[in-house]
Amino acid sequence: MQTWAEEQLERGCQQGRTESLLRLLAARGIPVDAPSRQRIMSCTDIATLDQWFDRAVNATQLSEVFGELTQ
């Protein structure tokens, strides 16, 4: 069981990763629609947020960030 301080630290890490991912996407000129923004903001898994961030570094479209295949 986590302490209150640990929960707050984890929440802060999650929020920081979320904000960094959205800023990176904006800086790379990748548009983020409302459902995708909500998907990013509601993600609580730090490993997933890190994976999306890593993909966003080289992505040219949002589907690449989420690991979705496009046709």
Steps between C-alpha positions, in 0.01 A plus 500: 500500500635841403528789738335831418840648408577211264163540331560872454847438357364242256218735397754777443718274285196397297392861449851604398523222243157586363589867461836417343339267247241760400769769469719274287210420268422872466865585433517233230183637338297185563135593555328338798123470474277513808458122543876444469572782745258340744667161446838650586374699797310208650789253469628408846767252390838673504660229284239561230552876515876445470448271200276755329756775568781291352293432189402868470866599463502362143128478418345688212142424595311423818422139406874426516513626858222266609653213302202468271547376146378724221407386154 
